[in-house]
């Protein structure tokens, strides 16, 4: 087995360490010092969104206790690279595989994720032998920052990017830049759509894909893509628990989709000017979307939250992505079925169960639904625990699921 100091092939690029300029951090502290928060009486139960009390607590810690340089040092224990592909700046983190023949694997995040959300699985995937696994199942792990997110910015020359255009960039990265004839891919959130598009358009050049959902690739097409219901009313005769679940999921996702699809630039003006405002907006998603039992810090510590937030702030990250999914609709590259022909594994989590569907019925619900025909699914798994940020929340289970998807296919 490799000791980690040798590699199967020379890597074609030179690492570039992550470093946020002192001037950016000084400006951040000054803006935090001048934070002005609104009155928020009667929001102790979070009914109206993130309460002032908790946001103030985080802002105070961001200003006086949080240490970005310590986080930056941890981030730089991995290799980082910055290149340009088709006028798009691309940053990616790499964890070299440790094993007899590591398989190249690209991991894609969504919003409000960063590349660092994959840090809990990078070592598990790259060096299974050090974590009780089989070195023959090692991956050479590539984790890009989504264009317009984090260090893959700014997008001055490509304001039109969306998930299926990013898939083309990733394929160029893995094949033309890094020289792999074949590779694997995995993703969650919008990253799952990028990954599915790779499995649709470039199936012959992928061993397999593994995703955290099974959405259709045309999910964002249409006039009402911002509305899960498509404008349909909730039936009056639904069981109370089903109706309650519909309302719960609407509250979790509706404002997010509507704002990002319908007026992203309007919102971005505020988020780019106020670190506290930016933190509140993305904090709402981390709180509502993770399976935290009412305590976000059981999933993300304050340091975790502020590391991701600082990456967003320091790079003045865009939120136009969702609107571009709709403005430039997905169109198929072929008419074969299934639409995604690469072998596909999917991890489901109980926190995102559809209305009226329990964890025990989740896999069968997918198999018998209209989404199943989109995928060449070979490995469907569901877990009781875990929310939207699957590789961060249940990294061991996610890793096991992914390994099963690729077993015997590389």
N, C-alpha and C positions, 0 to 999 in steps of 0.2 A: 504493500500500500504506500502511496505517496506520503511524504512527511509534510507536504504543503509548501515546500520550498521550490519544487520543480513543477513544471506545467507541461501539458501534453503538447502545446504549440506556443510559439512566441506570441505575445499580445501585440497588436499592430500600433497601439497608441501609447502616448506618454501621460501618466497621471497628472492631474491638476488638483491641488488641495482646495477645499472649500474655505473661503475666507471672506467674511463680511467686513467691509471697511469700517474703521473706527468712526468716521464721520456719519455713517448711517446709524450706528448704535447711539452716538451722541444726540443726533436728531430725534431718534426714538425716545430717549429718556426725556428730552425737553418736551416733546409732545405729550408724553405720559404725565409729566409734572403739571401740564396745563389742562389736563382732562376736565371736562365739564359734563357731568351726568345729569339726567333729568330726574324730576320727582317720580317716585315709583311706589306710592303708598298703596297698600292692599295687594301686593304681588308676592307675598311670602310663599304662596302655593305655586308659583311659577305659571299661573294661569295666563298671564299676558306676555310670557316669554322670559328671557334671562332677567332675573331681578337685579336691581342696582346693588344690593348688598354683596352678592357673590361676585359680580363683575368688579366692584370696588376692591374686593379682597385680591382678586387676580391682578388688577392693575397695580395695586400697591406692591405686590410681590414682583411683578414684572419690572417695576421701577427700582426697587431696592434690594431684592433678594435673589432674583433669578440670574444665572450666570451663563450667558450665551457662549462665551469662550470655552467653558467646560463642555457644553453640548457639542460645540464645533470640534473639540478634540476627540470626543467619542465618534462623531460622524466621520472624522478623518482617519479612524482606524481601518476604514474600508478604502478601496481605490476609487478615485473619482476622475471623470474625463469630461471634457467639453469640446464639442465639434460642431460643425454646421452641415446640415443636410437640406438641400433644396431651399436655401435661404432661411432655414429654421435653426436657431441655436438649440442644441441638444446637450443637456447634461445627463450623465448616468453614473450610478454607483455600481461597482463590481465587487463581488466576492468570488475569488477563484475557486473552482471545484477541487476537491481533494479525493482522488480515487483513480482507478486504472484508466477510465475514459469518461470524464465528466461530460454530460449533455448540456449544450448551451440552452439557457432558459431566460426569457425576457418576461419581467413582471411589470404590470401596468396599473397605476392607481387612478383614482378619480378625484372629485371635489367633494368635501374639503379635505382631501388627503394630501400627503406629500410622499416623496420617495421613501422617507424615513419610516412610514407606516409598515414597510416591508422588512424593517431591521430585525424584527423578532423571528422571522423565518429564514433570513438569508444564510445564517450559519448552519441551521438545521438542514437546509437543502444542499448547501455546498459541501459540508463535511459530515455526512451521516455517521461515519465511523467514530467520530468523537462524541456522538450523542446516542450510542447504542444501536445504530443502524448499519446497513450494508454499504460499504464504500463503493460497490458497483452501482449504487443508485445516486451517486453524486451528480450535482448540476454545477455548471459554471454560470453563476447568477448575475444577470444584467438588470439593473433597476433604473430606468430613466425617470427624470422629472417630466411630467406631461407638458408638452409645449404650451407656453403661457403660464405655467405653474413653476414656482420655485426658480431654480437656476437655469431652466430652459426658457429664458426670456431675455429681452422683450421680443414681441412678435411684430416688429415694425414693418416687415416685408410680407407677412402672411396673416393678415387679420381674418382670413376665411377658414382657418383650421377647424376641423371637427373630428369625431372619432374615426370615421372611415378614411379620412386623409392622413391621420396620424398612423393608422395601420400601414399605409404605404411607406411612411418614414421609418417605422420600426423594421419593416422588411428590408429596406435598404441598409439600415444599420446592421442588422444581423447577417445579411448576405454579402453585400458589396463592401461595407466598411470592415466588419469583423471576419468575413471570409467563411462563414458557415454555410455548407450546402443544405443543411437541414437543422432545425432547432425546435424547441418547445416554447409555449407561451402560456401565461396565466394572468388573470386580472380580476379585479372587483370593481363595483360601481361602474362608472363610465369605462374604466379599464377593462371590464368584462366585455363591453361592446367592441372595444378595440381588438381584444383577443379573439372574439367571435368573428370579427371581420377578417382577421388573419386566417382563421380556420375556414372561412368562406372563400376568400380570394386566392389564398396561397396554400391550400390544403396539402398539395403534393410535396411541399417543402417544410411541412411541420410533422413532427412525430405525433403530437397530440396537443390539446389545450385543456386547461382547467380554469373554471370560472366560479364566481361567487353568486351567480344568478343565471337564469335562463331566459332573459328577455329576447324578444324578437329584434332583429336588426333594424326594422322599420319603426321601432318604438317612438322615435321623435318625429316621425313624419305626420303631416296633417295639420289642419287649421287649429285644432284644440289640443296640441301635444302637451300643453301646460296643465291640462285637466285630466286626471286619471279616469274620470267617469265619462269623458267625452260630452259632458253637458247633460247626461241622463240623470233623472231624479232617483233618489234612493227609494226602492219599493216600500210601501207601508206595511206589508205583511211579513217582513223579515223577522226572524227570531231576535229577541232583544240583544242577545250576546253578539250576533252577527252584525246588527246595526251598530252596536257600540264599537266593534272592531273596525268597521268602515270609518266611523268618525275618528277613531284613534289614528288610523293610518293617514286619513286626510289631514289631520292636524300636524302629523309628523312630516308630511312631504309637500302639501299643497302650496304653502307660501314659498317654499324653496323653488319649486318648478316654475311657478307663476312669475316670480321676480326675476329669475335668471333667464327665462325664455322671453319675457315680454319687455323688460326694461333694464338690461344688465348695465349699460353705461350710466344710467341715472343712479343706480345703486353704487356703482364703482367709484363715482366722484366722492361719495361720502367715505367709502371704505379706504380709499387711497389717502385720505386726508387725516383720518383719525384712527390711531392704533387701537384705542378702546372700542370704537365703533366696529372696526374690522373684527376684533376679538369677539365681541358680542354676537356678530352675525354668524361666524363659523362655530363659536361655542355652542350656539343653539343646536346645530347639527350634530356635534359630537355628543351632546347630552341626550337629545331626542332619539338618535339613531343607534346608540350603543346599548348593549344589554347590561346596564349598570345598577339595576335594582334601586334607583333613586339617588345614587351617590356616584357622580361622575368620576371621582377620584379613586374608585375601585377599579376603573379601567384605564384612565389617564391621570397620572399624578399632575400636580401643578407644573412641575418641570416639563413633563411630557407635553401638556397643553401649550406651554409657552415656547417650547422648541419648535413645534409645528407652526405656531402663530408667528414666531420670529422669521421663519423661512418665508412665510407669506408676506410679512411686512417688508422685510429687507429687499425683496425682489419685486415689490409692487405688482403682485400677481393679478392677472386678468380673470374676469368671470364671464367672458363672452361665449365661452365654449358651448353652453346649452343652447343659446340662441342660434349658433351656427349649425348645430345638429338639425335644427328645424329649417333654417333658411336654405341650407344646402342638403336636401333630403337624400337619404341613403337610396341607392339603386343597385340591383344585383349585378354581379359580375358574370353569373351564369344562371341557367334555369334548372339545374340538377337538384334533386332532392336526396337527402336533406340539404337545406340551404348551406349549413355549416358542415362540410364533409369530413373535416379533421376529427379523429376520435376525441370525444369531449367528456370530461368529468365535470360535475357540478356539485358544489357544496351548498346546501340549504341550512338555514338556522331558524330555530323556533321563534325568535323575536320578530322575524319578518313573515311569519305564517299568514297566508291570505285569510280573509274573513270566513269563519265556519270550518276551517281546516286545521286540525291538530298536527303536532309533529309526527305522530304515527301514520297519518294519512298523506304527509307532504309529498313523498316520492311518487306514490300512486296518483295523487292529484296532478302532478306534472306529467306523468306518463300518459294519462288519459285526456290531457288538455291540448289546446291547439298550439302550444309552444313546443311540445315534444318533437313534432315533425320538422322543426327547424334544425335540430341537432342530431348528429351521429353520436348519441350519448351512450357511453360505455361504462360509466361509473357515477351513480347518483347516490349521494349520502346526505343525511340530515342529522343535525345535532340539536339537542334541547337548549343548550346554552350558546351564547354568542349572538352578537348583533351585526350591524352593517359593516363594521371594520373587522372582518373575519380573521385575517392573518395577524392582526394585532391582538384581538380578543381571545382567540383560541388557536395560537400558533402551532401547537403540537398536533392538534386534530386536523387543521388545514394542511399541514405538511404531510401527514399520513394519507389524507385523501388524495393529494396531488401525486404522491408516489404510486398509489394504486392505479391512478389513471395512466401513468407512463410505464408501468410494469409490463414487460414483454413487448413494448412498442418502440424500443430504441436499441 
